[in-house]
Amino acid sequence: MKIEFMHVSKEFAVRGASFTALSDISLTVGEGEFLTLVGPSGCGKSTLLDLLTGLTAPTRGEIRVDGAPVEGPGLDRGIVFQQYALFPWRTAVANVEFGLEAKAVPRQERRDLARHYLDLVGLRGFDDRHPHELSDGMRQRVAIARSLAYDPAVLLMDEPFAALDAQTRESLQEELLQIWAKTGKTVVFLTHGIDEAVYLGQRVAVMTPSPGRIREIIAIDFDSREGDPRADPRFGEYRHAIWTLLREEAIPVA
């Protein structure tokens, strides 16, 4: 599905004053595109995602998904948070079934689909484990499987790998790209990490400090995604270009 932000601003009332979190965001994400957003803490990345999920409404402007205005949450958009938000009393497979229950999928079909998506994220054989019996990386895999299972057209990811160790994070990044290639979903991925943004995204949207705006969008073009793109000389060039943009925004103009 195509996503459009059309001159979107978001303001909050804070102690009787108005605080602008996002200012005049115009952004289009193509159908099937993997877009990463990178910016400093407090730039409004999570607010932007809240608006896209429909959990809150913009103060000005409009957001459209597949041409229709976003007026609230919908099953066309799945979200994965930094914290796993799994139900501790449910097994891995039962956690994945949760969204399917909301769609009234029959019990056996629900179980088969949940197991399929656990296999897809590399958790075959862990169906009956509870969250406390899984590592952090495994819990995040369950959260991703749960978001994929009810087949949303758009996958929204709010720094999902930030709390993981480096090895697990890189493993899940690679897994996510494989899942994206298989499913063709539109992905919007928020991150603080420049390397992560370049590695995952077809385009990287660089945000400014508060109030959040889109400073620049950089297209990422490697010869091939086979092997490790970090070995491509252009990886360093993209990384430096984004770092420079963020650094320039952080330095106040005299």
Buried (B, 14 or more C-beta within 10 A) or exposed (E): BBBBBBEBBBBEEEEEEEEBBBBBBEBEBEEBBBBBBBBBEEBBBBBBBBBBBBEEEBBEBEBBBEEEEBEEEBEBBBBBBBEBEBEEEBBBBBBBBBBBEEEEBEEEEBBEBBBBBBEBBBBEEBBEBBBEEBEEBBBBBBBBBBBBBBBBBBBBBBBBBBBBEEEBBBBBBEBBBBBBEEBEBBBBBBBBBBBBBBBBBBBBBBBBBBBBBBBEBBEBEBEEEEEEBEEBEBBEEBBEBBEEBBEEBEEEEE
